[in-house]
């Protein structure tokens, strides 16, 4: 059996356009689907289901699940469970794996998959925020939360557009902007100081503008609801809530 991948590399040359990620989903001989990313020095392959490397840490679906189990087993009367250096290293491994798969899903326009992986990363970040212990370690992850929030907003909005629901796409983008603003306020010493959040927020504003223009959306139901509540028009607000619930069921 040949062990080199020369033929695969020759049939999939590394010739990306500027800013392009070369990714594909293929079926293996055993029938399972895997995700591949072409990089300059070869090919990176990840599992489509479960953890990208296919490993079940300590028998759990992810390292996050394992750490949740460890934290839940701590005596409630004792000190809060804190991650060790080993936990830091293994959590970082999982962060990186899910980052690579998330951007590959976005490149392939597999938005539901990208949304799922974004949520996993945000949950892992939330866990680190509570149990990371070391402030420097926590900060090293929080500075990337904005990017994950943007990826999530983009995936959620694109998924809504696929389902021909432009209003929901706009709401998803606006929600992403609010999360970014909240994160900047919580972790920036000077709210007036320009940070990477501002660039990410501008990206989402441009995305929102394009959706409104392309689908001729003035105000979404949620925006109308916010206005009705602000003006204390509770009868109109009740009608709009009913419309939003009906839309969610459709």
Number of C-alpha atoms within 10 A of each C-alpha: 3 5 5 8 10 11 8 11 16 9 8 13 13 16 12 12 8 6 6 9 18 19 21 15 17 14 10 9 7 6 8 11 15 16 20 19 19 19 16 11 8 15 17 12 18 22 17 19 13 13 20 22 15 13 14 14 15 10 10 14 14 20 23 23 16 16 22 15 12 13 17 12 10 13 10 10 6 7 8 14 19 17 20 13 13 9 16 16 12 14 21 15 13 19 19 13 17 21 17 15 25 26 20 23 23 21 16 17 14 16 23 17 19 27 23 14 26 25 15 17 23 17 13 21 22 16 17 25 17 13 18 22 17 15 10 10 14 19 15 10 16 18 14 13 21 22 16 22 23 22 21 26 25 24 27 24 28 25 22 20 17 12 11 12 15 23 23 23 27 30 21 23 29 20 14 26 24 13 18 22 16 12 17 22 13 11 12 14 9 11 12 8 9 11 12 12 21 16 11 17 21 12 15 21 17 12 18 21 12 13 20 18 11 10 13 11 13 10 13 17 18 18 15 15 21 14 14 17 14 11 10 11 12 13 10 15 21 14 11 19 15 12 14 16 10 10 12 9 7 5
